[in-house]
């Protein structure tokens, strides 16, 4: 039974992380990173390209195919002041596909750097998009929660996606304490990234190469993809003493009908590549429970609130929940489920679908570390001590870990 983690003190999830252990750049070949293997309590060391040696044949492996956008836009006022606009999520139109195809105007919820220097008026900038010189303007509309609604207008009939590629900067993690370099445009994307929308990479996927993916296929491990667009909130530290006072960020997800069918075929058990895949897969369970309780529920109402797993105690199996979700999609003639999740996975959480996790080493006192601890309990201390004592590199560009709780999948 799921226990309530709200009284967890975040200081219990601290550990010493020297700055020199944070990988500022990736290694030359992504699949040569170190791999720490935690197999039902036993800890061992390997190289990432050997990951299939530790995975059960015939299992289902789920990847997040989101693509990082060039979310940092730089403008200058006539006074010379630089204003940075950091795109967070679409406002108008409200979905990613439509907003990237917009060809004259759109609106985004954004963070604004040097906001005190931009009280009013338009910011304008010219940029070459292909062989066209485009002028784009930015206007502040209103404050939306903790972000600003920024309206963009431009000429030339090019898409907003093309403008971002031409003038935007890829947003590497703030804890790297360095400027984005040209190489990051390649190294900070997974080789299977497809769907634009994230402002941070699903970094567990950065270790995979076409050779590793081919090895996965040759071992009879089935691959499926889903989409969770990673928001800037993924870097937000837990500042409150108790988890109860921390508000999780909301992220949009998209899951194909076929992926849910494959999950059901695998008895609702999966290998998750990255914490974003975990949050999506585990959210599907609660969406299925909602769909069972209310067949007429809307996609927006399927949203999983932060504390839903701890405020409700459904007894439905994961396979049954996914079957109800599939039936809901059929009733509503949906081939792709579009919804959102705010789920927090912390010690006390009862995993429904994820049995094996591929992930990087996370920051101290982070919700991502809580997610790992929810999977393996207090043994996370042993894992992180081992990594610190054996030369592992930490965070986004660092090495990888594999957590196995059940190979019978």
C-alpha positions as CSV (number, residue, x, y, z in Angstrom):
1,X,0.0,0.0,0.0
2,X,1.3,3.5,-0.9
3,X,2.4,5.5,2.1
4,X,2.3,9.2,2.3
5,X,5.7,10.8,1.8
6,X,4.6,14.4,2.7
7,X,6.5,14.3,6.0
8,X,9.8,13.3,4.4
9,X,12.6,15.8,5.3
10,X,14.6,16.6,2.2
11,X,17.8,16.9,4.2
12,X,17.7,13.1,4.5
13,X,18.4,13.0,0.8
14,X,21.6,15.0,0.8
15,X,25.1,13.8,-0.1
16,X,28.4,15.5,-0.8
17,X,28.9,16.3,-4.5
18,X,32.2,18.1,-5.2
19,X,32.0,20.4,-8.2
20,X,34.8,18.4,-10.0
21,X,32.5,15.3,-10.0
22,X,29.9,17.2,-12.1
23,X,30.6,16.4,-15.8
24,X,30.9,19.7,-17.6
25,X,31.1,17.9,-21.0
26,X,30.2,14.5,-22.3
27,X,32.9,11.9,-23.0
28,X,33.9,11.4,-26.7
29,X,31.7,8.4,-27.3
30,X,28.4,8.4,-25.5
31,X,28.1,4.6,-25.1
32,X,31.5,4.3,-23.4
33,X,30.3,6.0,-20.2
34,X,30.5,4.0,-17.0
35,X,27.5,1.9,-16.0
36,X,26.7,1.1,-12.3
37,X,24.5,-1.9,-12.1
38,X,22.2,-2.4,-9.1
39,X,20.7,-5.9,-9.5
40,X,18.3,-6.6,-6.6
41,X,20.8,-5.4,-4.1
42,X,24.1,-6.4,-5.7
43,X,26.2,-3.5,-7.0
44,X,28.7,-3.9,-9.9
45,X,30.5,-1.8,-12.5
46,X,30.4,-2.1,-16.3
47,X,30.4,0.1,-19.5
48,X,27.1,1.4,-20.9
49,X,27.6,-0.4,-24.3
50,X,27.2,-3.7,-22.4
51,X,23.8,-2.7,-20.9
52,X,22.0,-5.5,-22.7
53,X,24.0,-8.1,-20.8
54,X,22.0,-7.1,-17.8
55,X,18.5,-6.9,-19.3
56,X,16.0,-9.7,-19.7
57,X,15.3,-10.8,-23.3
58,X,11.8,-10.2,-24.4
59,X,11.2,-7.3,-22.1
60,X,9.7,-3.9,-23.2
61,X,12.0,-0.8,-23.0
62,X,10.4,2.6,-23.1
63,X,12.2,5.8,-24.3
64,X,11.2,9.4,-24.2
65,X,11.6,10.8,-27.7
66,X,11.3,14.5,-26.9
67,X,13.7,16.9,-28.5
68,X,15.3,19.9,-26.8
69,X,14.4,23.2,-28.4
70,X,16.5,26.3,-28.7
71,X,14.6,27.9,-25.9
72,X,16.8,30.9,-25.0
73,X,16.1,34.0,-27.1
74,X,18.3,37.1,-26.8
75,X,17.0,40.6,-27.5
76,X,18.6,44.0,-26.9
77,X,16.7,47.2,-26.0
78,X,17.7,50.4,-27.6
79,X,19.5,51.3,-24.4
80,X,21.8,48.3,-25.0
81,X,20.3,46.3,-22.1
82,X,20.2,42.5,-23.0
83,X,16.9,40.7,-22.3
84,X,16.8,36.9,-22.3
85,X,13.5,35.2,-23.0
86,X,13.4,31.6,-21.9
87,X,10.5,29.7,-23.5
88,X,8.7,27.4,-21.0
89,X,5.4,26.2,-22.6
90,X,3.0,27.2,-25.4
91,X,0.2,29.7,-24.6
92,X,-1.3,30.5,-28.0
93,X,-1.8,28.1,-29.7
94,X,-1.6,25.9,-26.6
95,X,-0.2,22.8,-28.2
96,X,3.4,22.3,-29.4
97,X,2.7,21.0,-32.9
98,X,0.6,24.0,-33.8
99,X,2.8,26.6,-32.2
100,X,5.9,25.4,-34.0
101,X,4.0,25.6,-37.3
102,X,2.7,29.1,-36.6
103,X,3.9,31.4,-39.4
104,X,3.2,35.0,-38.2
105,X,2.5,35.1,-34.4
106,X,2.3,33.0,-31.3
107,X,2.4,33.3,-27.5
108,X,4.6,31.5,-24.9
109,X,4.8,31.4,-21.1
110,X,8.4,32.4,-20.4
111,X,11.0,33.3,-17.9
112,X,12.6,36.7,-18.5
113,X,16.1,37.6,-17.6
114,X,16.8,41.2,-16.7
115,X,13.1,41.8,-16.5
116,X,13.6,45.0,-14.5
117,X,15.0,46.6,-17.7
118,X,12.0,45.7,-19.7
119,X,9.0,47.5,-18.2
120,X,7.0,48.1,-21.4
121,X,7.2,48.3,-25.2
122,X,8.3,45.8,-27.9
123,X,11.6,44.2,-28.3
124,X,12.7,43.7,-31.9
125,X,15.4,41.7,-33.6
126,X,16.4,40.8,-37.1
127,X,17.6,37.3,-38.0
128,X,18.4,35.4,-41.1
129,X,16.2,32.4,-41.6
130,X,17.7,30.6,-44.6
131,X,18.1,33.4,-47.1
132,X,15.3,35.5,-45.7
133,X,15.9,38.4,-43.3
134,X,13.1,38.2,-40.7
135,X,12.1,40.8,-38.1
136,X,10.6,39.4,-34.9
137,X,9.1,41.3,-32.0
138,X,8.3,40.3,-28.4
139,X,5.6,42.0,-26.3
140,X,4.8,41.3,-22.6
141,X,1.1,40.5,-22.1
142,X,0.6,39.5,-18.5
143,X,2.1,37.5,-15.6
144,X,1.0,33.9,-15.6
145,X,1.7,32.3,-12.2
146,X,5.5,32.5,-12.0
147,X,6.1,33.2,-15.7
148,X,5.4,35.9,-18.2
149,X,3.1,35.6,-21.2
150,X,5.1,36.8,-24.2
151,X,3.6,37.5,-27.6
152,X,5.8,37.1,-30.7
153,X,5.1,38.5,-34.1
154,X,7.3,38.2,-37.3
155,X,7.2,38.6,-41.0
156,X,8.3,36.5,-43.9
157,X,5.9,33.6,-43.5
158,X,8.5,31.3,-41.9
159,X,7.5,28.9,-39.1
160,X,8.3,29.6,-35.4
161,X,10.3,26.4,-35.4
162,X,12.6,27.8,-38.2
163,X,13.0,31.0,-36.2
164,X,14.0,29.1,-33.1
165,X,16.6,27.1,-35.0
166,X,18.0,30.3,-36.4
167,X,18.1,32.6,-33.4
168,X,17.6,30.5,-30.3
169,X,20.2,29.0,-28.0
170,X,20.1,25.5,-26.7
171,X,19.5,25.6,-22.9
172,X,22.1,23.4,-21.2
173,X,21.7,22.8,-17.5
174,X,22.4,25.8,-15.2
175,X,24.7,23.8,-12.9
176,X,27.2,23.3,-15.7
177,X,28.2,27.0,-15.2
178,X,29.3,27.5,-18.8
179,X,28.0,28.9,-22.0
180,X,26.3,26.7,-24.6
181,X,28.8,25.5,-27.2
182,X,28.2,24.3,-30.8
183,X,28.9,20.7,-29.8
184,X,26.0,20.8,-27.3
185,X,23.5,21.0,-30.3
186,X,24.4,17.3,-30.9
187,X,25.6,16.0,-27.6
188,X,22.6,17.4,-25.6
189,X,20.1,15.5,-27.8
190,X,19.3,11.8,-27.7
191,X,20.0,10.0,-31.0
192,X,16.3,9.1,-31.1
193,X,14.9,12.6,-30.3
194,X,12.0,13.4,-32.6
195,X,9.3,15.6,-31.1
196,X,10.3,19.2,-30.3
197,X,9.2,20.7,-27.0
198,X,11.7,20.1,-24.1
199,X,13.9,22.8,-22.5
200,X,16.1,20.0,-20.9
201,X,17.2,16.7,-22.3
202,X,16.0,13.4,-20.9
203,X,19.6,12.7,-20.0
204,X,19.5,8.9,-19.4
205,X,18.9,8.6,-23.1
206,X,22.2,10.5,-24.0
207,X,24.2,7.3,-23.5
208,X,22.4,5.4,-26.3
209,X,24.0,5.0,-29.8
210,X,22.6,3.4,-32.9
211,X,24.9,0.4,-32.1
212,X,23.4,0.0,-28.6
213,X,19.9,0.3,-30.0
214,X,20.7,-2.4,-32.6
215,X,22.0,-4.6,-29.8
216,X,18.8,-4.1,-27.9
217,X,16.9,-5.3,-30.9
218,X,19.1,-8.3,-31.5
219,X,18.5,-9.4,-27.9
220,X,14.8,-9.5,-28.5
221,X,14.1,-6.5,-26.3
222,X,11.1,-4.6,-27.7
223,X,11.4,-0.8,-27.9
224,X,8.5,1.8,-27.6
225,X,8.6,5.5,-27.4
226,X,6.4,8.1,-25.6
227,X,6.8,11.8,-25.3
228,X,7.1,13.9,-22.1
229,X,8.3,17.5,-22.7
230,X,10.8,18.2,-20.0
231,X,10.2,21.6,-18.3
232,X,12.6,23.9,-16.6
233,X,11.1,22.8,-13.3
234,X,13.2,19.6,-13.6
235,X,16.1,21.8,-12.3
236,X,14.0,23.4,-9.5
237,X,15.6,22.5,-6.1
238,X,13.5,21.4,-3.2
239,X,13.7,24.5,-1.0
240,X,11.2,23.5,1.6
241,X,12.2,21.4,4.6
242,X,9.3,19.0,4.1
243,X,8.3,17.5,0.8
244,X,4.7,18.5,1.5
245,X,5.6,22.1,0.8
246,X,7.3,21.5,-2.6
247,X,5.1,22.1,-5.7
248,X,6.0,19.8,-8.6
249,X,6.0,21.2,-12.1
250,X,3.4,20.1,-14.7
251,X,4.6,18.5,-17.9
252,X,2.7,17.5,-21.0
253,X,2.7,13.9,-22.3
254,X,1.8,12.1,-25.5
255,X,1.4,8.3,-25.6
256,X,0.4,6.4,-28.7
257,X,-2.3,3.8,-28.6
258,X,0.1,1.2,-29.9
259,X,2.5,1.9,-26.9
260,X,-0.3,1.2,-24.5
261,X,-1.2,-2.0,-26.4
262,X,2.4,-3.2,-26.1
263,X,2.4,-2.4,-22.4
264,X,-0.7,-4.5,-21.9
265,X,0.9,-7.3,-23.9
266,X,3.9,-7.2,-21.6
267,X,1.6,-7.5,-18.5
268,X,2.1,-3.8,-17.8
269,X,5.8,-4.2,-16.9
270,X,8.5,-2.1,-18.5
271,X,12.1,-1.0,-18.5
272,X,12.1,2.8,-18.3
273,X,14.8,4.9,-19.9
274,X,15.0,8.0,-17.6
275,X,12.9,9.5,-14.9
276,X,10.7,11.3,-17.5
277,X,9.7,7.9,-18.9
278,X,9.0,6.7,-15.3
279,X,6.7,9.7,-14.6
280,X,4.8,9.1,-17.8
281,X,4.4,5.4,-17.4
282,X,3.4,5.6,-13.7
283,X,0.9,8.4,-14.6
284,X,-0.7,6.1,-17.2
285,X,-1.8,3.8,-14.3
286,X,-3.7,6.6,-12.5
287,X,-5.2,7.9,-15.8
288,X,-6.5,4.4,-16.4
289,X,-8.1,4.4,-12.9
290,X,-9.7,7.7,-13.6
291,X,-11.0,6.5,-17.0
292,X,-12.5,3.4,-15.3
293,X,-14.3,5.6,-12.7
294,X,-15.5,8.1,-15.3
295,X,-15.7,6.9,-18.9
296,X,-16.7,10.4,-20.1
297,X,-13.7,12.1,-18.5
298,X,-11.8,14.6,-20.8
299,X,-8.1,14.3,-21.7
300,X,-7.4,17.4,-19.6
301,X,-9.2,15.8,-16.6
302,X,-7.0,12.8,-16.9
303,X,-4.2,15.0,-15.5
304,X,-2.4,13.4,-12.6
305,X,-2.1,15.7,-9.6
306,X,1.1,15.7,-7.5
307,X,-0.5,13.9,-4.5
308,X,-3.1,11.7,-6.3
309,X,-1.1,8.4,-5.7
310,X,-1.1,9.2,-2.0
311,X,-4.6,10.5,-1.6
312,X,-6.2,7.5,-3.4
313,X,-5.5,3.8,-2.9
314,X,-6.8,2.0,-6.0
315,X,-6.6,-1.8,-5.9
316,X,-6.8,-2.2,-9.7
317,X,-3.9,-4.0,-11.4
318,X,-1.7,-2.0,-13.8
319,X,-2.8,-4.2,-16.7
320,X,-6.5,-3.6,-15.9
321,X,-5.9,0.2,-15.6
322,X,-4.2,0.3,-19.0
323,X,-7.0,-1.7,-20.5
324,X,-9.5,0.9,-19.2
325,X,-7.3,3.7,-20.6
326,X,-7.2,2.0,-24.0
327,X,-11.0,1.6,-24.0
328,X,-11.3,5.3,-23.1
329,X,-9.1,6.2,-26.1
330,X,-11.3,4.0,-28.4
331,X,-14.5,5.6,-27.1
332,X,-13.0,9.1,-27.8
333,X,-11.4,8.0,-31.1
334,X,-8.0,9.0,-29.9
335,X,-4.9,7.4,-31.5
336,X,-2.6,9.4,-29.3
337,X,-3.3,10.2,-25.6
338,X,-2.5,13.9,-24.9
339,X,-2.6,14.9,-21.3
340,X,-0.3,16.1,-18.5
341,X,1.2,15.0,-15.2
342,X,2.4,16.6,-12.0
343,X,3.2,13.3,-10.3
344,X,5.8,13.2,-7.5
345,X,7.4,9.8,-6.9
346,X,9.0,9.6,-3.5
347,X,9.7,6.9,-0.8
348,X,6.4,5.3,0.0
349,X,5.3,5.2,-3.6
350,X,4.3,1.8,-4.9
351,X,5.6,1.4,-8.5
352,X,2.9,0.0,-10.8
353,X,4.6,-0.5,-14.2
354,X,8.4,0.3,-14.0
355,X,10.5,-2.7,-12.9
356,X,13.9,-1.6,-14.3
357,X,15.2,1.9,-14.5
358,X,18.1,3.4,-16.6
359,X,19.1,6.8,-15.2
360,X,21.9,9.2,-14.5
361,X,23.2,10.3,-11.1
362,X,21.1,13.1,-9.7
363,X,21.6,16.2,-7.6
364,X,21.4,16.1,-3.8
365,X,18.1,16.9,-2.3
366,X,16.2,16.6,-5.6
367,X,12.9,15.1,-6.5
368,X,14.8,12.8,-9.0
369,X,16.8,11.3,-6.1
370,X,13.5,10.8,-4.3
371,X,12.3,8.8,-7.3
372,X,15.3,6.5,-7.2
373,X,14.9,6.0,-3.4
374,X,11.2,5.1,-4.0
375,X,12.5,2.3,-6.2
376,X,15.4,0.9,-4.1
377,X,14.8,2.3,-0.7
378,X,17.7,3.5,1.5
379,X,20.1,1.5,-0.6
380,X,20.5,4.7,-2.7
381,X,23.1,5.7,-0.1
382,X,25.2,2.6,-1.0
383,X,24.8,3.2,-4.7
384,X,25.9,6.9,-4.6
385,X,28.7,6.1,-2.2
386,X,30.0,3.5,-4.6
387,X,29.7,6.0,-7.5
388,X,31.6,8.7,-5.6
389,X,34.3,6.2,-4.5
390,X,34.8,4.7,-8.0
391,X,35.2,7.7,-10.2
392,X,31.7,8.1,-11.7
393,X,30.8,11.4,-13.3
394,X,27.5,13.0,-12.1
395,X,24.5,14.8,-13.5
396,X,23.4,15.4,-17.1
397,X,26.6,14.7,-19.0
398,X,27.8,12.1,-16.5
399,X,27.7,8.4,-16.2
400,X,24.7,6.0,-15.9
401,X,23.1,3.6,-13.5
402,X,20.8,0.6,-14.0
403,X,18.4,-0.3,-11.3
404,X,16.9,-3.8,-11.5
405,X,14.1,-4.8,-9.1
406,X,12.5,-7.5,-11.2
407,X,13.9,-9.4,-14.2
408,X,10.7,-11.5,-14.7
409,X,9.2,-9.0,-17.1
